[in-house]
């Protein structure tokens, strides 16, 4: 019913009679702390649990390097102990899951107080045995495009693509449907303008194309949002405003916004588009 609900999570309390062993055979006690507020972190889903890593914590003014696990069944947080060297804390990176492993790429870190010459504010997804990374900028704000990591062979590729690709965008979101990569929104680097375009990339043909969805109007231009695929539907949420949440409340209470003169025409069109069937996928 599109209703938000606050989940009062609690720190994980380990069973004192149960000894936990890591992959090196060393016993450990999971740290039952809850993550502090942060921005620029990543979250992946694996076997019914959410794993969160990194991000900038404004309270402590540090880039976090801990990995937290949230169990939605028990509503508990725990810190996952690591058996090897942990990546340096960072924000605005990407994370994916492949073959029971979490891959972290890029981002901003604070080891030396300077931004490294790698990309950040990019987007990434997995298709078959490859990770596709697109967009973002480097330390000199130069535009970056498509790079592909072969996860089986462990080497990077830069394929020659064709078609109409997203030009110089950062902070977009992406998802995979039918083994094709979709990229929506972001901020265009050349004029710092938010966009609401939808592009599709086919790894088989290496062709980009711009998608024109059916309907009167689509989601408003945005950056730093998120997108997730459920079945054959892609859900896009968040950006810098609360317009989407307010619109959901209007729809949920079934207010008569179509014939109402109290709402601007543009807003009425946006609300109508949220309940109009879209067969673009």
QUIRA-V82757 format. One record per residue. PSI is psi in radians with two decimals (* if undefined). Layout:
{{PSI} {PSI}}
//
This chain:
{{0.29} {0.61} {2.27} {2.54} {2.29} {2.30} {1.93} {1.48} {2.72} {2.73} {2.58} {2.30} {1.93} {2.66} {2.04} {-0.38} {-0.09} {2.15} {2.16} {2.36} {2.29} {-3.07} {-0.25} {0.06} {0.28} {2.28} {2.52} {2.80} {2.09} {2.45} {2.06} {0.92} {2.68} {2.54} {2.51} {2.96} {2.53} {2.90} {2.76} {0.33} {3.08} {2.64} {2.33} {2.71} {2.35} {2.13} {0.81} {0.11} {2.74} {2.28} {2.16} {2.37} {2.53} {-2.83} {2.76} {2.22} {1.85} {-0.45} {-0.77} {-0.15} {0.75} {2.79} {2.10} {2.52} {0.18} {2.66} {2.13} {2.59} {2.29} {2.17} {1.87} {-0.39} {-0.79} {-0.22} {0.81} {2.59} {2.58} {2.72} {2.26} {2.10} {2.52} {2.58} {0.00} {-3.00} {2.24} {2.43} {2.59} {2.55} {2.51} {2.96} {2.89} {0.60} {-2.99} {2.76} {2.46} {2.89} {2.27} {2.19} {0.88} {0.32} {2.58} {2.15} {2.26} {2.32} {2.41} {-2.75} {-3.12} {2.33} {2.93} {0.58} {-0.74} {0.13} {0.01} {2.65} {2.24} {2.94} {0.79} {3.05} {2.72} {2.94} {0.64} {-3.10} {2.67} {2.62} {2.93} {2.29} {2.09} {-2.09} {0.43} {2.55} {2.18} {2.09} {2.26} {2.53} {-2.85} {-3.11} {2.87} {-2.96} {-0.42} {0.27} {0.44} {2.51} {2.48} {2.62} {-2.33} {2.25} {2.54} {2.24} {2.08} {1.90} {-0.39} {-0.76} {-0.27} {0.55} {2.75} {2.59} {2.63} {1.52} {2.68} {1.89} {2.86} {2.95} {-2.90} {1.65} {2.83} {2.21} {1.97} {1.05} {2.67} {2.82} {0.65} {3.09} {2.78} {2.76} {2.95} {2.31} {2.21} {0.74} {0.54} {2.54} {2.24} {2.37} {2.25} {2.39} {-2.74} {-3.07} {2.22} {2.20} {-0.60} {-0.50} {0.17} {0.70} {2.33} {2.50} {2.86} {0.60} {2.68} {2.15} {2.66} {2.40} {2.27} {1.92} {-0.41} {-0.78} {-0.20} {0.62} {2.30} {2.58} {2.56} {2.25} {2.31} {1.69} {2.68} {2.69} {3.10} {-0.74} {2.56} {-2.93} {2.61} {2.75} {2.48} {2.86} {2.91} {0.67} {-3.05} {2.69} {2.51} {2.54} {2.24} {1.91} {-2.16} {0.28} {2.35} {2.26} {2.19} {2.30} {2.57} {2.93} {-2.43} {-0.02} {2.98} {0.37} {-0.72} {-0.74} {-0.71} {-0.68} {-0.69} {-0.67} {-0.70} {-0.76} {-0.70} {-0.68} {0.08} {0.77} {2.57} {1.42} {-0.29} {-0.78} {0.10} {2.34} {-0.04} {-0.29} {2.48} {2.66} {-0.73} {-0.72} {-0.66} {-0.65} {-0.73} {-0.77} {-0.71} {-0.64} {-0.48} {-0.30} {0.12} {2.32} {2.39} {2.03} {0.45} {-0.55} {*}}
//
